Amino acid sequence: MQVLYKSTRGKGETVTASMAILKGLSEDGGLFVPTSIPKLDVPVEKLAQMTYQETAYEVMSRFLTDFTEEELKNCIANAYDEKFDTTEIAPLHEADGAYYLELFHGSTIAFKDMALSILPHLMTTAARKNQVKNDIVILTATSGDTGKAALAGFADVPGTRIIVFYPKHGVSPIQEKQMVTQKGANTAVVGITGNFDDAQTAVKKMFNDKELAAELNEAGFQFSSANSINIGRLVPQIVYYVYAYAKLVKKGAIKAGDEINVVVPTGNFGNILAAFYAKQMGLPIHKLICASNENKVLFDFFRTGTYDRKRDFILTTSPSMDILISSNLERLIYRLTGENAEKCAELMQALSQGGEYTITDEMKAGLADFYGNYCSEAETKEAIHETFEKADYVIDPHTAVAAGVYKKYVKDTDDTLPTVIASTASPYKFTRSVMAAISNKGEGLDDFTLADELTKISGVKIPRAVEEIRTAPVLHDRVVDAPDMPAAVKDILGIH
């Protein structure tokens, strides 16, 4: 069965999966969604015996129907290889009454690697399929993790260039060092003087700038996106929820068909949307638990039905979730409107012009699969501390937000179904916050010395990704104001 893609704001026109991946964003500003969610028609008992790569093929082939078996298997083999420090790719770790799905074993020690190690291969394959002659310029705004994972994925991939913008004062020192030391002749990293939302808004504007597109085309370039708005990012993320479920069956923790809960720390809403799509495919997920930090725009939305970005932007110890405009929520909103593109576009217009929108009671009833809550900074710190004390397991601040929210969920509902918590980053990416929570030895030490201390306390080896950047030279030091981002892009590409 062929699955096609249409825009959340379009007139129903469809494109193939490969074209949706190439475009990233639809011309009308909408996001691509599948015209139907395919069913996962492989018996769980069979999935339970599969490797990560085999599971990826079963899930992704259902969505990316215009890729041949050979093309897709090739993309998967190139993505999930020795770049990951475990053959399991995404192991499950049982601790303190839940199963932590470790999504940080890739080359940049964050969950973004799970999708961004395959996206370059999907994109270059898609370009060949569609006879694209231009070089593809990946333009991305990052709140810390996407940027480095995209840079690592696209570095020196022929026919591509990648430009990453990040908030100069809105990422952790390790996150920044990972980006500014990135090698690759086709890579560029630019700090901006605003926050992540400023960067993301400016990037979206460039995507919709027809004059800029014409200038690029003349110079032999075209934009595409590696942000979580690209369907080529979302589909690979569905895989690990299916894999986790199958592994629980294999372990004997559940029987095929038993329901589980899934907890996801969420900023841009992509990772939890992937779990929602897994549920739509038929994976027995009972509740999708959406965990926010103090920028609790999603928690408030689930509670009230009003999405309101008019609030102070709070810098927290979980910076990848410091987001007030959750772009991927649009895909869920589109579904809640009964796939009414006009209504969806109207709500998104209200958000960009007036800073808020409110859904109808009927749409709100469609959120029954979700539970939302948030953790304060103090609660996040407490969750890191408690998990270490109780289970001798070290988690990063984003995962801690999920762990803290899960405790609140159990308290609110008495639901003790087996639960998978998406563990989205290595604790070594946020050594300062982690050490502050589990030890009093961190005062006055730099982030790398802190990493040495953490390994002594926890017995967990320092990941290769941290060791590599310890002494790496800074290769990217450009900083611009948000309005100057288009000029920086033209300069980097040599368009004058």
Protein Blocks (a to p, Z undefined) as FASTA:
>chain_A
ZZddddfkbghiacdfklmmmnopafkopacddfbdcddfbdfklmmmpcfklmmmmmmm
mmmmmbcfklmmmmmmmmmmckbccfklpacddeehiacddfklbfnopaklmmmmmmmm
mmmmmmmmnopabdcddddddehlmmmmmmmmmgopghiacdddddfklccfklmmmmmm
pgcjkbccdddfbdfklmmmmmmmmmmmmklmmmmmmnopacddfbfkbmklmmmmmmmm
mmmmmmmmmnomacehiacddddddfklmmmmmmmmmmmnopacfbdcddddfklmkmmm
mmnopacfbbcddddfblmlmcfbdfklmmmmmmmnoopaklmmmmmmmmmmnopacddf
klmmmmmmpccddddfklmmmmmmmmmmmnopacdfklmmmmmmmmmmmmmnopacdcdd
ddfbdfklmmmmmmmmmocklgopafklmmmmmmmmnopacdfklmmmmmgccfbfcdcd
fklmmmmmmmmnopZZ
